[in-house]
Amino acid sequence: MLPTSLSAQLPAWVAPFVAEHAAGEDLSTVEGRMALVHALADRNYVEGNGGPFAAIVCSPSGELLSAGVNVVLSSGLSSMHAEVTAVSLAQVAAGGWDLGSLRPGLELTVNWRPCAMCLGAVLWSGVSRLAVAGDGPELEELTGFDEGPVVTDWVAQLERRGLAVEQDVLRDGALRTFRQYRDHVRRDPGTVVYNASR
């Protein structure tokens, strides 16, 4: 029989973790939002849900609509990257697929440039802004993940379609997380760095 539904959910630790950290951060600033993202990413891979990646969707005033972490391993679904979980949960919270119409001005904050898949998810989500900690080869070099064929002019492509992009927000925090992940993988060779078999 063909499968007809799929599901993924955030791990139980995420909601209380976000509540605790959001209380101590000023989410009305991009730095405060990114600090929360880094804290989520730091914990996610240790919990075994997926890679060291996290994302949140916030209003300009700092109202947190959703948080997402990479749950590829815990869900068994390769599409469940942090950006996809965050925008999907924001769409659930807003009541529809077009965040731009339902909640204008939302920002997606992520701890690195979106991979090839997530770039499309960001574009079609309806968010107005994207804030990233960094862009460049460091993520792949430090973690071993394959980010896919992201075009070099990805920022211009998003901006041409009406998304504002802010880069290098607390960049060192993302690099620290990726180095810690690399060291974690070296200590525990059973850690799955998931790249599809070819």
C-alpha positions, 0 to 999 in steps of 0.5 A: 500500500502506498504511503499517503501521509508524513509527519515530523515533529520537534523534539520535546526539549525544544519548546522549554529550551526556547522559552528559557532562552527567549526570556534572556534574549532581546528578540527584537534585535537580530543579534538576540535572535541569532543568539537563540538560534546558536543555542538551539544548534549547539544542543540539537546535534548532541541530542541526536536529532540531526545536524548542528542547525537551527532556525527561528521565524520572528516578527520585527518586534521580536514576537517568536512565531516558530523555532526549528531544528534539523530533525533529519535523523529523528524523523527519517526525512531528508527534507526536515532541515531547520529552515523547513521545520521553522517556516512550516511551523510558522505557516501552521501558526499563521494558518496558511502557506503564504506568510507574506500575506498572513504575517507581513514582515517576518524574518527567518534567522538561520545559523548559515546560508541555506542549502540548495533545498532550503533556498527554495523553501525560504523563497516560497515561504513568504518571509520578508527577511533572511538573517544568516550567520555566515556564507562560505565553504567553512560549513562543509569543511568543518562538518562534512555536510554537502550543501548542494549546488547553491548559486553564487548570487543567491543573495541577489536572487532572493533580493530580486524577489523581494527578500532582504538578506542580512549576513554575518550576524554573530558569524563566530558563533556559527563557526564555533558550533561547527567546530564543536560538531566536528570534534563531536564526530571525531570523538564519536565515529558512530555519529551520522553525517548524513549525505545520501548514498550515491 
